[in-house]
């Protein structure tokens, strides 16, 4: 299949089991959001999908078993945006974005075509005005979008994002997620972790709800984000409202 197939993935740190029997699929053009409280295994799962960690079980991307791919070939298939990235040097933003072409360059230097691709991606994300700005002078929202641009210039089949809206204000959260919706329309499968069930509801095609390394529920937003599952995972009672096909979740305060 075109997309991601995860089958019976398990991962442990020593004797501590962090992921247990995780199985799901994401088709090209779909957004899957991983939800769950802190310590539920969201970040660990993303790292397993990018082979930053080596789990038991299988992860297939476009039918390729990632455990059998070279680092370079894997980087051509998977773009990864980490939760935390602290810029250390004042490189130009466009040079940071071009660094995403590394899997395609080997030992060669970036060409004019690579820079054209970088400017094109920045334009699609409405970030052209940042091209010559030092990378160390970006706001939190700008930094997150530049990291997404760097991942997109890899021309991946799958984009993994670890809490792409964390530490952003509401406007920038919505802006980032709207960008990801547009990216998915280009046929890229997107898997991201998130803390806010409402944002997951508004922008996802599928939801993977996790608790202590196990899947509590997986599937369409309407099937997963119900009161029973929210209470089970978060321990908080909620009211759920529907409007124009969208689901809104509010904690009940007694």
C-alpha positions as CSV (number, residue, x, y, z in Angstrom):
1,X,0.0,0.0,0.0
2,X,1.0,3.6,-0.4
3,X,1.4,5.0,3.1
4,X,2.4,3.4,6.4
5,X,1.7,0.0,7.8
6,X,2.6,-0.7,11.4
7,X,2.3,-4.2,12.7
8,X,2.6,-5.5,16.3
9,X,5.3,-2.9,17.2
10,X,6.8,-3.3,20.7
11,X,9.6,-1.4,22.3
12,X,11.2,-1.6,25.7
13,X,13.8,0.4,27.6
14,X,15.4,-2.5,29.4
15,X,12.6,-4.3,31.3
16,X,10.3,-1.3,31.0
17,X,7.8,-1.9,28.2
18,X,7.0,1.4,26.5
19,X,5.0,0.2,23.5
20,X,3.0,-3.0,23.3
21,X,1.3,-4.5,20.2
22,X,0.9,-1.2,18.3
23,X,-0.8,-1.8,14.9
24,X,-2.4,0.8,12.5
25,X,-2.3,2.1,9.0
26,X,-2.1,5.5,7.4
27,X,-2.8,6.0,3.7
28,X,-1.2,8.6,1.5
29,X,-3.1,12.0,1.9
30,X,-4.3,11.1,5.4
31,X,-3.5,12.8,8.7
32,X,-3.3,10.5,11.7
33,X,-3.0,12.1,15.1
34,X,-1.6,10.3,18.1
35,X,-3.3,11.4,21.4
36,X,-2.6,10.4,24.9
37,X,-1.3,11.8,28.3
38,X,2.3,12.3,29.0
39,X,4.2,9.0,29.2
40,X,1.8,7.2,26.9
41,X,4.5,6.4,24.3
42,X,3.7,9.0,21.6
43,X,7.3,10.3,21.1
44,X,8.7,6.8,21.4
45,X,6.3,5.6,18.7
46,X,7.3,8.4,16.3
47,X,11.0,7.5,16.8
48,X,10.3,3.9,16.0
49,X,8.6,4.9,12.8
50,X,11.8,6.9,11.8
51,X,14.1,4.1,13.1
52,X,15.7,6.4,15.7
53,X,14.7,3.5,17.9
54,X,14.6,-0.1,16.7
55,X,11.4,-1.8,17.8
56,X,10.1,-5.4,17.5
57,X,7.4,-5.9,14.9
58,X,7.3,-4.3,11.5
59,X,7.0,-0.8,10.0
60,X,6.4,-0.6,6.2
61,X,6.5,2.6,4.2
62,X,5.2,2.3,0.6
63,X,5.6,-1.5,1.2
64,X,9.3,-1.1,2.1
65,X,10.4,-2.6,5.4
66,X,12.3,0.3,7.0
67,X,14.5,-2.1,9.0
68,X,16.1,-3.1,5.7
69,X,16.6,0.3,4.2
70,X,19.8,2.3,4.3
71,X,19.8,5.6,6.3
72,X,19.9,7.5,3.0
73,X,17.0,5.6,1.5
74,X,14.9,5.9,4.7
75,X,15.5,9.7,4.7
76,X,14.1,9.9,1.2
77,X,10.9,8.3,2.4
78,X,10.4,9.9,5.8
79,X,10.6,13.5,7.0
80,X,10.8,14.1,10.7
81,X,10.1,17.3,12.7
82,X,11.2,16.9,16.4
83,X,9.4,18.4,19.3
84,X,12.4,20.4,20.4
85,X,15.1,22.0,18.3
86,X,17.4,24.7,19.5
87,X,19.2,26.6,16.7
88,X,22.8,27.0,17.5
89,X,24.3,28.9,14.6
90,X,22.8,31.9,12.6
91,X,22.6,30.2,9.3
92,X,20.3,31.8,6.7
93,X,16.9,30.2,6.8
94,X,17.1,29.2,3.2
95,X,20.3,27.3,3.9
96,X,18.7,25.5,6.8
97,X,15.8,24.4,4.5
98,X,18.3,23.3,1.8
99,X,20.0,21.0,4.3
100,X,16.9,18.8,4.0
101,X,18.1,17.9,0.5
102,X,21.1,16.0,2.0
103,X,19.6,12.5,1.4
104,X,19.5,13.3,-2.3
105,X,22.9,14.9,-2.6
106,X,25.3,12.3,-1.1
107,X,28.7,14.0,-1.0
108,X,27.7,16.7,-3.5
109,X,27.1,20.4,-2.6
110,X,23.5,21.8,-3.1
111,X,22.9,23.1,-6.6
112,X,20.9,25.9,-8.0
113,X,18.0,23.5,-8.4
114,X,18.1,22.6,-4.7
115,X,17.9,26.3,-3.8
116,X,15.0,26.7,-6.2
117,X,13.2,23.9,-4.5
118,X,13.9,25.6,-1.1
119,X,12.4,28.9,-2.3
120,X,9.5,27.1,-3.7
121,X,8.7,25.3,-0.5
122,X,9.1,28.5,1.5
123,X,6.7,30.2,-0.9
124,X,4.1,27.5,-0.5
125,X,4.3,28.0,3.3
126,X,4.1,31.8,2.9
127,X,7.6,32.0,4.4
128,X,9.5,33.6,1.6
129,X,10.1,36.7,3.7
130,X,12.2,34.7,6.1
131,X,14.6,33.3,3.5
132,X,17.6,35.5,4.3
133,X,16.9,35.9,8.1
134,X,19.3,34.3,10.5
135,X,17.8,31.0,11.8
136,X,18.5,32.0,15.4
137,X,16.2,35.0,15.1
138,X,12.9,33.2,14.5
139,X,9.8,33.1,16.7
140,X,8.5,29.8,18.0
141,X,5.9,29.5,15.2
142,X,8.4,30.5,12.5
143,X,10.9,28.0,13.7
144,X,8.3,25.2,13.6
145,X,7.3,26.1,10.1
146,X,10.9,26.2,8.9
147,X,11.5,22.7,10.3
148,X,8.5,21.6,8.4
149,X,9.9,23.2,5.2
150,X,13.2,21.4,5.8
151,X,11.4,18.1,6.1
152,X,9.2,18.7,3.0
153,X,12.2,19.5,0.7
154,X,13.2,15.9,1.3
155,X,10.2,15.1,-0.8
156,X,9.1,12.4,1.6
157,X,6.2,9.9,1.4
158,X,5.6,10.3,5.1
159,X,5.9,13.3,7.4
160,X,6.3,12.6,11.2
161,X,5.8,15.5,13.6
162,X,6.2,15.4,17.4
163,X,3.8,17.9,18.9
164,X,4.0,20.4,16.1
165,X,1.7,22.9,17.9
166,X,3.4,22.8,21.4
167,X,4.4,26.2,22.9
168,X,2.5,28.0,20.1
169,X,-0.4,30.5,20.6
170,X,-3.8,29.6,19.2
171,X,-3.4,31.5,16.0
172,X,-0.1,29.8,15.2
173,X,-1.4,26.4,16.2
174,X,-4.3,26.7,13.7
175,X,-1.9,28.1,11.0
176,X,0.5,25.2,11.4
177,X,-2.3,22.6,11.2
178,X,-3.9,24.3,8.2
179,X,-0.5,24.1,6.4
180,X,-0.3,20.3,7.3
181,X,-3.8,19.8,5.8
182,X,-2.6,21.4,2.5
183,X,0.6,19.2,2.6
184,X,-1.5,16.0,3.0
185,X,-3.5,16.9,-0.1
186,X,-0.2,16.5,-2.1
187,X,-0.4,12.8,-1.2
188,X,1.9,12.7,1.8
189,X,0.9,10.6,4.8
190,X,1.2,12.6,8.0
191,X,1.5,11.2,11.5
192,X,1.7,13.6,14.4
193,X,1.4,13.6,18.1
194,X,-0.8,16.1,19.8
195,X,-2.2,17.0,23.3
196,X,-5.4,18.8,22.3
197,X,-8.3,16.5,21.4
198,X,-10.2,19.4,19.8
199,X,-7.3,20.2,17.4
200,X,-7.1,16.5,16.6
201,X,-10.8,16.4,15.9
202,X,-10.7,19.4,13.6
203,X,-7.7,18.5,11.5
204,X,-7.3,14.7,11.5
205,X,-8.6,11.9,9.3
206,X,-7.8,9.2,11.9
207,X,-6.9,9.2,15.6
208,X,-4.7,6.8,17.6
209,X,-5.6,7.1,21.3
210,X,-2.9,5.7,23.6
211,X,-2.4,5.0,27.2
212,X,0.7,3.5,28.8
213,X,2.1,2.3,25.6
214,X,-1.1,0.5,24.4
215,X,-3.8,1.5,21.9
216,X,-7.0,2.3,23.6
217,X,-8.8,3.1,20.3
218,X,-7.9,3.7,16.7
219,X,-9.9,4.8,13.7
220,X,-12.1,7.7,12.6
221,X,-12.4,10.8,14.8
222,X,-16.1,10.1,15.4
223,X,-15.4,6.6,16.6
224,X,-12.4,7.3,18.8
225,X,-13.1,10.6,20.5
226,X,-16.1,9.7,22.5
227,X,-16.8,10.4,26.2
228,X,-16.0,6.8,27.3
229,X,-12.5,6.8,25.7
230,X,-11.6,10.3,26.9
231,X,-12.5,9.5,30.5
232,X,-10.6,6.2,30.3
233,X,-7.4,7.8,29.0
234,X,-7.4,11.2,30.7
235,X,-9.4,10.6,33.8
236,X,-11.4,13.8,33.1
237,X,-15.2,13.9,32.5
238,X,-16.2,15.7,29.3
239,X,-19.1,17.0,27.3
240,X,-19.0,16.4,23.6
241,X,-20.9,18.6,21.0
242,X,-21.3,18.2,17.3
243,X,-21.5,21.1,14.8
244,X,-21.3,20.9,11.0
245,X,-19.7,17.4,11.2
246,X,-17.0,18.5,13.7
247,X,-16.7,17.3,17.2
248,X,-15.9,19.6,20.1
249,X,-14.8,18.3,23.5
250,X,-15.0,20.3,26.8
251,X,-14.0,19.2,30.3
252,X,-16.8,19.2,32.8
253,X,-16.0,21.3,35.8
254,X,-18.1,20.6,38.9
